[in-house]
């Protein structure tokens, strides 16, 4: 058969790719399984051989997204080289780069309402990605006296929230349309303010 899913020999992945296109175009709740089937050039019933419904399909998209996200963050962190501070800042920039390069994955991961515990595979992939930023925060905060040191999970959650906010407000559509600064400049300044507050970098 010449239909895309069968021609490629992997209907499941063809449906994931169709969903990625639709999510980027319409958002994670703006398409139906029938639309995903049509985009993958298969019958309306074919997706149900692999997925119970749209939520299940989006969970697979999110799982693959977290796997990519983990790879990107690991590469950026580079085992904490050349320094904990430089590695931490690189991880922040990688967050923005991922959101730009993989918008469909990003929306499935963070804007679909799919919980990280939806499937065991999604749980493992999301935890792996989260641990990279937590490890980066832990290494950087070792310089802070134990009594004043925030929990690494809180530290990393603050930076994740800052990064996500910048993505949502300034890295979508036309970057810079609502600010004269690039998302990277905003993130660098925000991280700088946060780290100065913790005493990890000197005040200007």
C-alpha positions in Angstrom: 0.0 0.0 0.0 1.2 3.5 -0.7 -0.3 5.2 2.4 2.4 7.0 4.4 2.2 4.9 7.6 2.4 1.6 5.8 4.9 2.7 3.2 7.3 3.7 5.9 6.6 0.5 7.8 5.9 2.3 11.0 2.3 3.5 11.4 2.8 4.4 15.0 5.6 6.8 14.2 3.8 8.2 11.2 0.9 9.1 13.5 3.3 10.8 16.0 4.8 12.9 13.1 1.2 13.8 12.0 0.3 14.8 15.5 3.5 16.9 15.8 2.5 18.9 12.7 -1.1 19.3 14.0 0.0 20.4 17.5 2.4 23.0 16.1 -0.4 24.3 13.9 -3.5 24.0 16.1 -2.2 23.3 19.6 -2.4 20.0 21.6 -6.2 20.2 22.0 -7.0 21.6 18.5 -7.0 18.4 16.5 -8.9 15.1 16.3 -7.7 11.5 15.8 -9.4 11.6 12.5 -7.3 14.6 11.4 -4.1 12.8 12.6 -5.1 9.7 10.5 -5.8 11.9 7.5 -2.5 13.7 7.9 -0.7 10.3 8.1 -2.7 9.1 5.0 -4.3 6.2 6.8 -7.9 5.2 7.5 -9.7 6.8 10.4 -9.7 3.5 12.2 -6.0 2.8 11.8 -4.7 4.9 14.7 -6.6 2.8 17.2 -4.3 -0.1 16.5 -1.6 1.8 18.4 -3.4 4.4 20.5 -6.5 4.4 22.6 -7.3 8.0 21.7 -5.8 11.5 21.2 -4.6 11.7 24.8 -2.6 8.5 24.4 -1.1 9.8 21.1 -0.1 13.1 22.7 1.5 11.2 25.6 3.7 9.4 23.1 4.6 12.7 21.5 5.4 14.1 25.0 7.5 11.0 25.8 9.6 11.4 22.6 9.8 15.1 23.4 11.2 14.5 26.9 13.7 12.0 25.5 15.0 14.7 23.0 14.9 17.3 25.8 17.0 15.2 28.0 19.5 14.7 25.2 19.7 18.4 24.5 20.1 19.3 28.2 22.8 16.6 28.7 24.7 17.9 25.8 24.5 21.5 27.0 25.4 20.6 30.6 28.5 18.7 29.3 29.2 17.2 32.8 29.5 20.6 34.3 32.3 21.9 32.0 34.0 24.3 31.8 32.5 25.4 35.1 29.3 24.9 37.1 28.2 28.4 36.3 28.9 28.2 32.5 27.2 24.8 32.4 24.2 26.0 34.2 23.8 29.0 31.9 24.2 26.7 28.9 21.4 24.5 30.1 19.1 27.6 30.4 19.9 28.5 26.8 19.3 24.9 25.7 15.8 25.2 27.1 15.0 28.1 24.8 16.6 26.4 21.8 14.6 23.2 22.4 11.3 25.1 22.5 12.1 26.8 19.2 13.4 23.7 17.4 10.7 21.3 18.6 7.5 23.3 19.1 5.2 20.3 18.7 7.0 18.3 21.3 7.3 21.3 23.6 3.5 21.9 23.6 2.7 18.2 24.1 5.1 18.2 27.1 4.1 21.4 28.8 0.7 22.6 27.4 -1.4 19.6 26.7 -2.5 18.8 30.3 -0.9 15.4 30.0 0.6 14.5 33.4 4.2 13.2 33.5 2.9 10.1 35.2 0.5 9.3 32.4 2.6 6.3 31.3 5.7 4.7 32.8 7.7 5.7 29.7 6.7 9.3 30.0 7.5 9.3 33.7 11.0 8.0 33.1 11.7 10.4 30.2 10.5 13.5 32.1 12.4 12.5 35.3 15.6 12.1 33.3 15.3 15.6 31.7 14.4 17.2 35.1 17.4 15.5 36.8 19.9 17.3 34.4 18.8 20.7 35.6 18.6 19.6 39.2 22.2 18.2 38.9 23.3 21.5 37.4 21.6 23.4 40.2 23.1 21.1 42.9 26.7 21.6 41.5 26.3 25.3 41.4 24.8 25.7 44.8 27.6 23.8 46.5 29.3 27.1 47.1 26.4 28.3 49.3 26.6 27.5 53.0 24.4 24.5 53.8 22.1 26.5 56.0 21.3 29.0 53.3 21.3 26.6 50.3 17.9 26.1 48.6 16.9 22.6 47.8 18.3 21.7 44.3 14.8 20.8 43.1 13.5 24.2 44.1 16.5 25.9 42.5 15.9 24.1 39.2 12.2 24.6 39.4 12.7 28.4 39.7 14.9 28.4 36.6 12.5 26.1 34.7 9.6 28.5 35.5 11.6 31.5 34.4 12.6 29.7 31.1 9.1 28.6 30.4 7.7 32.1 31.1 10.1 33.6 28.6 9.2 30.9 26.0 5.5 31.6 26.4 5.7 35.4 26.4 8.6 36.2 24.1 9.8 33.2 22.1 6.5 32.4 20.3 5.3 34.0 17.1 7.5 37.0 16.4 10.3 37.0 19.0 10.9 40.5 20.4 7.5 41.8 19.3 6.7 42.8 22.9 10.2 43.6 24.1 13.4 45.1 22.6 15.4 42.2 24.1 15.9 38.7 22.8 14.6 35.8 24.8 18.2 34.8 25.4 19.0 38.3 26.8 16.0 38.1 29.1 16.9 34.7 30.3 20.5 35.6 31.0 19.5 38.7 32.9 16.9 36.8 34.9 19.3 34.0 35.8 21.9 36.7 36.7 19.5 38.4 39.1 18.5 35.1 40.7 22.1 33.9 41.1 23.2 37.3 42.6 20.4 37.0 45.1 21.9 33.7 46.2 25.4 35.2 46.3 26.7 32.9 43.6 27.9 35.7 41.4 29.2 39.1 42.3 26.9 42.1 42.1 27.7 44.7 39.4 
